[in-house]
């Protein structure tokens, strides 16, 4: 897991809340706030959850956009085309240029 300040090797996620992750590393539990995790790692964690709904994908696209992950944002917004959130997805895609 890549944090803003360092990387944590061989971490197992024990618990997830709105504000933090609890990880099991080297035989002990440690807490890591979401704000300490690199945006690209948050994106990777979210994608491992197999996002199923158009709302999930649009939300992740907005996160990517706000985090400066523009190519990833475009990919997520493109997933919204052909869904009930197509108009919103198109607006966000247009904002990317």
Secondary structure, 3 states (H helix, E strand, C coil): CEECCCECCCCEEEEECCCEEEEEECCEEEEEEHHHECHHHHHHHHHHCCCCCHHHHHHHHHHHHHHCCHHHHHHHHHHCCCCCCHHHHHHHHHHHC
